[in-house]
Amino acid sequence: MAETTHLYDDVALFGRDPAPGLLDVQPLLDGDADTPARVRLYWRSADGTLRVEEQPFYPFFLLADIRLLRGYPRRRFRFRPLAGNEHFRYLVVFESWTAYREALRHIEQAAAGAERPPVYQINAPAQQYLMQSGRTCFKGMTLDDLHRLQLDIEVYTESGFPNAERPEDQIVLIALHDNRGWHRVLDIRDAGSEAALLRQFVDVLRERDPDVLEGYNLLAFDLPYLQRRCQRYGIPLQLGRDGSELRTFPASIRFAERTIDYTAFEIAGRHVIDVYFQVLAFDVFKRDLPDYTLKTVARYFGLSTRERTYIAGTELSRTWTEDPDRVRAYVLDDAIETERLARMLSGSAFYLTQMVPMPYGQVARTGPAAKIEALMVREYLRRRHSIPCPQWGSQALGGYTDVFVTGVVGPIVYADVESLYPSIMLTYGIQPRTDRLGLFQQLLRRLTELRLETKRRMREAESEALRRELDARQNSYKILINSFYGMLGFSLAAFNDFEAADRVAATGQEVLRRLIQAIQQAGGQVVEVDTDGVLFMPPPDVRDEAAERAFVEQLGEALPSGIRVSYEGRFKKMLSYKKKNYALLGYDGSLKFKGSSLISRSVERFGRQFVREAIALLLEEDVQGLHELYLRYRARILQHDWESVHDFARTETLKDTLENYLADVAAGRRPRAAAYELALRLREAGRPVRKGDRITYYITGTHPNVAAYENCRLAEEWDPANPDENAAYYLRRLDEFARKFEPFFTPADFRRIFSPDDLFGFSAEGIRPIRRVRAPEEVFSSTPF
């Protein structure tokens, strides 16, 4: 275990109790009306042993008006007025969960029709305990101190995606792997039956006794599937450290513009971490992953080995029949790569857990604004101060993004205004007007100091292990630092302040205006501005990296005191498309993409591949290569030259029930859709289908403009020996992908490049990509300042 240092002395940031080694908090929710509330605490001792203890706990909420409890038995609660005049000014505590829940029902009736919420309630019991006690999990520990176990299952199915409701879709393999060097693959052939395999899984997991259960898509597939198969056989899925079964509840999580509904799982004494969510969180900022499959992500991070076994999803069941040992190797490789990904991506959430009063699993699935609010509410409670109610309204201003040059340009320098919004808030003292204790500024300043200090220590660290630990720490601080601005403009945040958020955004726009002007006046050309950074072509006399760095440092002189600009990278070429959508070609030949307008993950695989290859050629201004690429893809489509059906199939998730879909279609609220029509056919054939299932399909027919819902088949029905996909339709799709490049050529040149050869053939002579540049005066007249 890591040494406990002065780090934990900051009570506002780490809580008032520095006790090390707390692994998990298990609220004991069962019992009759008079049973006092208690929690079970799991501790890791200095010698590595597990210690368990129970403590009393007092459920609580904050109340706007104590008169709302008139008529509720006075002996069943205690209350205390809080300092200040904010909306929630009474702390109400109870000795039992029953009394707590009854009081909430009483208030709901008493406050019926109230315009403002009467209660500030923390729904997670473990979070209540951590706030009340001032403790947090994992103090004095490193990520390696946790016993982390990875889980991956394989299911045999005769057709389509596995469905736990179908009796024949059995779990045949369960791979278990941990960060202590142990692994084991449980096999239905050895167990004798699926029921015996499931019992063996429960026994082995309890025997290994991990602190954390990790998996890839664990919450959407592996755990729900295990749970339903156990229910089929009446097997208790008793994975808790106390022998209890899993607890589930509906939840949702948001990653940028994407919201995912899922079932959350809680296991007593253990944390559940879905590494898939960590990957999505990573890509919110990077926007660089081709897709989110485990294999692709592992390759992206360089975590795959040459010995790794690969099997296409559609081939798993056939391979199990013909070569089951190959599937055993495959499922174990999945678990191994999951551990490597978790080790790389979990550090930030781990160290956030040392600060935020939430268990590890909750930290990993909770948005950033909620973490800041939890820190502030904990300290307000410690200092017995009233808490504000969220303000009504909305933010008027946002980050400034614009494009001033489109086309192929270069060389490119990327200059980033370091922590733009946090720096503005610190420099100008911006905070919520309802933060009477000044905690917003205190926490933001302290986190910034800690991050700078940790980055300095990271540079000086002599061991790679220490550097990794410090990097994870500084990144946890960064996540919180970058969340303060978002909380200001979040409508549900207790300490929101839309005017303060607008002031931050307006100041950020002014900073970028100064930066743009400084670049233009020095002879550079701004290509794109993106909230807190600028991509630009440097002046002609700035010819190498050293000169670029010096130029960026000089730009900082034009910015207000306290605002710093940093050199973030250099690129040989840039394909500038539209706001927040571009591609960058590095001097090493690597490509980076930003935005979904150029490459969307939702389109067919061949379309993504075509666009990526076309961008690479366009960046090199290889017009002949573009034409040949187009012809090559046309030939593939016409000749049915596919590696698998997944090259041209689409996969969609059913986001609604089939009943709701049919009702919406009947009411004219939505058109018919291929995925849902196929799901209806599956149901008619006796195969259960539910919301959240994925349907992979392709288009049949002979006309390019067929109605997809009338001409679709399941991917599993495609026969490479007798291909029936609609070549005319997929040629039309190819032309749709090609039209993304229309802005970069004249209409005549575009038609020549992306058309089949005629009798005269094709010549790239005289064809050049178009570059469109806005004049400096147009740039400044259009900026929103």
Buried (B, 14 or more C-beta within 10 A) or exposed (E): BBEBEEBBEBBBBBBEBBBBBBBBBBBBEEEEEEBEBBBBBBBBEEEEEBEEEEEEBBBBBBBBBBEBBEEBEEEBBEBEEBEBEBBBBBBBBBBBBBBBEBBBEBBEEBBEEEEEEBBBBBEBBBBBBBBBBBBBBBBBBBBBBBBBBBBBBBBBBEBBBBBBEBEEBBBBBBBBBBBEEEBBBBBBEEBEEBBBBBBBBBEBBBEBEBBBBBBBBBBBBBBBBBBEBBEBEEBEBBBBBEEBBBEBEEBEBEBEEEEBEBBBBBBBBBBBBBBBBBBBBBBEEEBEBBEBBBBBBBBBBEBBEEEBBEBEEBEBBEBBEEEBEBBBBBBBBBBBBBBBBBBBBBBBBBBBBBBBBBBBBBBBBBBBBBBBBBBBBBBBBBBEBBBBBBBEEEBEBBBBEBBBBBBBBBBBBBBBBBBBBBBBBBEEEBBBEBBBBEBBBBBBBBBBEBBEBBBEBBEEBEEEEBBBBBBBBBBBBBBBBBBBBBBBBBEEBBBBBBBBBBBBBBBBBBBBBBBBBBBBEBEBBBBBBBBBBBBBBBBEEBEEEEBBBEBBBEBBEBBEEEBBBBBBBBBBBBBBBBBBBBBBBBEEEEBBBBBBEBBEEEBBBBBBBBBBBBBBBBBBBBBBBBBBBBBEBBEBBEEBEBEBBBBBBBBBEBEBBBEBBBEBBEEEEBEBBBBBBBBBBBEEEEBEBEBBBEBBBBBBBEEBEBEBBEBBBBBBBBEEEEBBBBBBBBBBBBBEBBEBBEBBBEEEBBEBBBBEEEEEEBEBEEBBBEEEBBEBEEBBEEBEE
